[in-house]
Amino acid sequence: MAEKSYVRVEMTEEELLGHLLRRAIGSPMPTNHQIIERNIYGETADPWCVFRDVDDSHWDISEGKGKNKQVKSTIHVITKVTKIKSRISRRAGCGSWSGQTSGKKILNGSGQLIGSKKLFNFEKRLDETVEDDGHDWIMSEYSLAGTYMSNYRVKHDDYVICRITRKSKLKEKYRRRRKHVSENIDCSSANDRNNDEVARMLADSSVNSPGSAGFGELTQEDLEILNSILIWT
């Protein structure tokens, strides 16, 4: 089914967290919401592959001025996170979402804590030969906290809502050529990526020892999660 498009209005951080709260307590999303749901973390989650089939009508697109002007496209996404102890896997295809801040508290109009915000940018691993799409990817990730967690029956606390911005880092004369390259990137190749590093970690009996890999003692359930996703940061 094709995704519907709507008139886009910039949402405040409180509005974004309100949509996330709806998802977390299991309430239906409003019929005119501007948010899609995608898995932005995972072995095959290169951002240009995740959003490859998303129509332009879902993006808030703006273009700068000047000879080397940038095109900025922003989209809002609800996604699920996978936790290992207190850490979250942020691997995404050929790279990972690298944290820029430790987090900022989000307050509502009454001054109550309702969530937190973290900033990330996508960084491709140095040893990867996968061709990217010629853009910079920046993300603000919002999670519930404070009164939104204590005053509501949250069923799904493993979801976050993200404001993701894709910035063109190429000069105008190369843009059309790179668009053609992006459309022809084989996203299926991400399935063949090697996970030897994590596989070796799982095979190493020392992973079960206290303090190993910074997680403390891992349970069998933790190991099964690691084994199933084979990605973690």
N, C-alpha and C positions, 0 to 999 in steps of 0.2 A: 504494500500500500504506500502511495506517495505521501511524503510528509507535507502537512499543510503549512502555508506561509501566512504571516500576519504582519500588520503594520508594526514596526519596531519602535519602541520608546525605551530610552535608557533607564534601566532599573537601579534603584538605590540598593545599598548593601543590605538594609533591613528587608526590602522586598525580596531579594535573592534568598535570604535566610528563611523568609516566610514560605517560599516555594519549597525549599529543602525540608522544612518542618512538615509540610503536607506529605511529602514523600516518606519521611521518616515515621510518621504515625499511621501511614497507610490510607490517607485520604486521597480522593481523586484530584488530579491536577485540574485547574480551570481550563475550560475549552479553548480559551484564547491565549494561553501562555506561550511565551517565546522560547521555551527551554526544550532541548532534546535530551535524550538519555543515551549515552554511549560508554563503552569501556575504553578509557584513555590510558589505562595501565595494563601492561601485559606483554607477552613475548612478541606479538604481532601488531602492537599498538603504535607504530610510527604515526605521528600526528597527521601527516599528509595522506596516510591510508585510512585512518579513523574517519576523517571528514571528506574523503574522496567523493562520496555519493551524496553529500549534503548540498542541496540547492542553494544558490546565491541568495535567495530570499530569506534564508535563515541567518545570514551574516549582516552585521552592521558595517558597511564599507565606507571608508573615507579616504580621500587622496590628498596628499600634501602638495605644497607648491614648490616651484623651483626646478632647475634642470634635472637634478637627481631625486625627484620627489618620491616619497614612499607611499605605498598603498597599505592601509591598515584595515584588517577585517576582524571583527569581534563576534564571538558566539558564546552562548551560555549552555552549559552541559551539566547534567547530573550523572555522577559516576560512582561506582562501588570501589572501595579500597580494601586491600588485604593486609591485615596486621599480623606480624610475628612478634609476640610479646608486645612491647610498647612502640615498635617501629612499623612503618608502612612501606610496602614495596612500591617504589616509584620508577621501576624499570619500564621503558616504553619502546618496544621494538629495538632499533639499532642504537638506542641511547637511553637517557633517563631524564626525568624532570628534576633539575638541580635546585635546591632551596636557596633563596637569597635572603630571607629574613627568618627570625625565630618565631614570628607570629605577632599579630596585632589584635587587641580586644575590640569587639564590635558591640556597641551599646545601642539600645533602642531609644525612643524619644523621651522615655522616663528615666534614662540613665542606668537601666538594668543591663547586665551582661547577657547577650543572647547568642554570641558566636565568636569565632576567631577567623583571622585571615592570614594566609601565608602566600608568599610570592615565589614563583619558580620560573626557570627558563629551560627550554629543551636543549640538551647537549648530546651530540652524537659521540659515541665512544671512539677513541682515537684509533683503535684497531679495526674499525668497521669500514668496509669498502662499499657499503650500500649507498647509492646515490640519493641525496636528499632533494627537496623540492625548491631550494633556493630562497627560503624564507627564514626569518627569525620567529620563534614561537615563544610567547610569554603568557604566563597563567597566574591568575589570582584564585586560590582555592579557599573556599569558605566551609567551615564545619560548625555544628551546633555546640552551644555551651550555655552555662548559667541557667536562667529561668526556662529557656526552651528545652533543656534536658530535665530539669527538676519538676516542672509544672505540667508536663505532658507525658502521655504513655508512648514513649518512643519505641517502636518495634524494630526499626532498622537504623542502628547507630553507625553502620559501616558505609554510609553514603555521604558524599560531599557534593557541593555545587561549585562549578568552576566558570570563571570568565576568562576565556582564552582569546588572545589576540595574535593574529598572524601578520607579520610585517614583511613587506618586500624589501630585500636588501640588494636589489639589482637595479642598474640603470635602465631607463625606459626602453632603449633600443634592444635590450636583451630579454625583455619581459615576455614577449610573444614566444620566443624560442624556448624559454624555460617553462612556459605554460605547456607547450607541446611535450617537453621532456617529462614534466610532472604527470601529465595524463597517461604517459606510457611507462611509468615506473611499475615494475612488477611487485605489487604488494604481497603476493603469495610467497615470494622468496623469504619473507620473514619467518615462515614456518620451518625453514631449514637451518636456522641459526643454531650455532653450537652452544650448548650449556654445560660444557665440560667443567668449568670452574665450580658451579654449584653442585654438579653431580659428584665431583671429587669431595666437596665438603660434606655431602650427605653420606658418602661411603666412608669417610674418616670417622672413626669411633670417637675421636676427641670432640666432635660436635656435641656430644651428650654431656660433656664435662662442664661444671659451673664456670660461667664467664666466657665460654667459647663463643667466638664471633660477636661478642658484645651483647648477646641475648640472655646470658645466664643459662640455667639448665633448661634444655628444650624437651618438651614432652613428645610422646609418640604422635600426638595430634599435630603438634607444630611441624614435626618432620614430614608428616603426610601432606601438610599444606605446602611446605617447601618443595616436596617432591612433585606435587601436582602442577605448581606454577613455574618452578625452576627459574625464578627471577626474584631478586630482592636487593634492596639498597639499605 
